[in-house]
Amino acid sequence: MTSVLDDARKATGRHSWREAYEAYSGADESDLTPDDLEQFADAAWWTGRIGEAIGLRERSYAGFSAAGDKLGAARLALALSWDHVNRGAFAVSGGWFANAERLLEGEPESREHGILALSRGITALFAEGNIDDALPELERAHDIAARSGDRDTQVLALVGKGRAFVQRGDVEQGLAILDEASTSAVSGELRPYATGLVYCATISSCRRVGDYRRAAEWTEAASRWCEQADMNGFPGACRIHRAEVMRLRGDWPQAEKTALAACEEVHDFDRLVTAGGYYEIGEIRRRRGDFAAAEEAFRTANELGRSPQPGLALLQLAQGKVESAVAGITRRLAEIGEPLERVRMLPELTEIALAAGDLDTARSAAAELQEIVDSYKIGDRRAPAFDATVNLTLGQIELAGKDWDGAGRDLRRARDEWQEIGAPYETAQARMLLGLAFRQQGDEHAATLELQAAQTTFERLGAKLDEERAKELLGRVDTRRTFLFTDIVDSTRLVETLGDERYSKLLSQHDDLVRARIVESGGEVIKQTGDGFFASFDDPGAAIDAAVAIQRALQSEVFAPEVRIGAHAGTAFKTGASFSDYGGQSVHVAARIGAAAGGGEVLVSRETIDGVETSLGLSKPRAASLKGFEQPVEVVSVDWR
């Protein structure tokens, strides 16, 4: 049995956790010392057996306690305290922590005292947000660890200090401390648990202050470590950070797959990390337009203890539930006072407030956002992502306030900054809004370029709703309509015969008559085309009714010009600066049929009139060769007389 224990101990020393777990599982339990039980617990923890790990740590604690080893018992009590915090059992965690404090009281300084001080500092910082109480404890933990040779605790205290500096606004100094700590993790100085915590704290801190480039660099380093290590639990947290970076860079399928795998791995290890993973999954699904699946992910995140905001509010906004979105984001903002947490909510509040028509709230949110971001500068500049967010927010407000020049300026900055960061979705969002600003400035060419680029990106990412919105703005959403063209026959001869003044009066009477009949039949006048009209109708029957009414009204006049009319139904897309025009093949077919009609004739494509109930007589179908089309089109003439 000694050889089995030797194998287990050696595997633990190599951090070969699966091998260690199997070896310890095969050992005689009566031979396991408290130290063995502690190592066995670590092996169970790293291989995804959190419940078993806690039971083994409790047995190890009991063994140390029975042997009178207060330091060993305190160390296990602190480990159990952290285990129960991660599982959300805060009362149980507090009990174990108090136990550790009692055991260490009056004992000579040891590495366990450093771990105790570290725990106090981390609790003050993360659970209570109390930086003033956290920093002295973290400094004490660092000093004790340095004296006792506990490099893990020393570096973790450094991480806590860096995070505290970032949180209070000393961003440049805080990130420098975190870089130093993470370098220790990269170099292999630390044990796995400390290494994982260092990476997580560093990456999350970079993200919190908008330094996504730095976060991506450390995420890659953490991912390499995760892949090299023989472990199954803690890497889940690393993978969630990796999923966030993947989502930012536009690899949504892999990001969702990575986040789901991470949630499965750490579900029993860390409720808050798992909750964060489900929130990330919800964000990916929301962007794809998969609303039901996104709502499910946000609900799971909420059940695990992570607020579903602001993602849920944006989801509700996309579903048209504006009042619910306003209520949700407003309530969440009222609950949080930590500035960097508010930064995550204020841009979304701005967007939702603008959708609700509340420009004052949007402006107030943007002003607070700018104030907070300016207090978290890295050196003398804003982090690129923060600056891009501010510029996008200002651009949205300026669009709503019809400040086209200001919107163009700020949205152009947002586009360039997000592009530099390497965030395609955010870049496309800025481009779409910038296209609107350019359009209002009268630069339709520039607007089209931005909208086309946005549409292409949304299509590649699978952002269906955003893609449809870009298409709408480009006028590329196909819609089925019936198009009608009218034209005065031989208008040049009429002008020569009547003279300009008399022809002008005749044309005015003609225009009033034709326009009135189109509108009376439920049609929309798209535009006048020289001596005629281009109109659109919901269905073919209404278009034919209008055409017949026009010809009959003209016939009843004492003197009226001869008019030819053509109609064709099909899909088309909207065009023009205000999207009041239509384009596409169906429009051209209708125009060519109108040109092929004779004086006083109503000519309709056969496919358009098929299925239309009418008492009017129809001619036999004939093939008409239309200019610009290789194949002839079958048309029929409507006997309106």
Secondary structure, 3 states (H helix, E strand, C coil): CHHHHHHHHHHHHCCCHHHHHHHHHCCCHHHCCHHHHHHHHHHHHHCCCHHHHHHHHHHHHHHHHHCCCHHHHHHHHHHHHHHHHHCCCHHHHHHHHHHHHHHHCCCCCCHHHHHHHHHHHHHHHHHCCCHHHHHHHHHHHHHHHHHHCCHHHHHHHHHHHHHHHHHHCCHHHHHHHHHHHHHHHHCCCCCHHHHHHHHHHHHHHHHHCCCHHHHHHHHHHHHHHHHHCCCCCCHHHHHHHHHHHHHHHCCHHHHHHHHHHHHHHHCCCCHHHHHHHHHHHHHHHHHHCCHHHHHHHHHHHHHCCCCCCCHHHHHHHHCCCHHHHHHHHHHHHHHCCCHHHHHCCHHHHHHHHHHCCCHHHHHHHHHHHHHHHHCCCECCECCHHHHHHHHHHHHHHHHHCCCHHHHHHHHHHHHHHHHHHCCHHHHHHHHHHHHHHHHHCCCHHHHHHHHHHHHHHHHHHCCHHHHHHHHHHHCCCCEEEEEEEEEECCHHHHHHHHCHHHHHHHHHHHHHHHHHHHHHCCCEEEEECCCCEEEEECCHHHHHHHHHHHHHHHHHCCCCCCEEEEEEEEEEEEECCCCCEEECHHHHHHHHHHHHCCCCCEEEEHHHHCCCCCCCEECCCEEECCCCCCCCEEEEEEECC
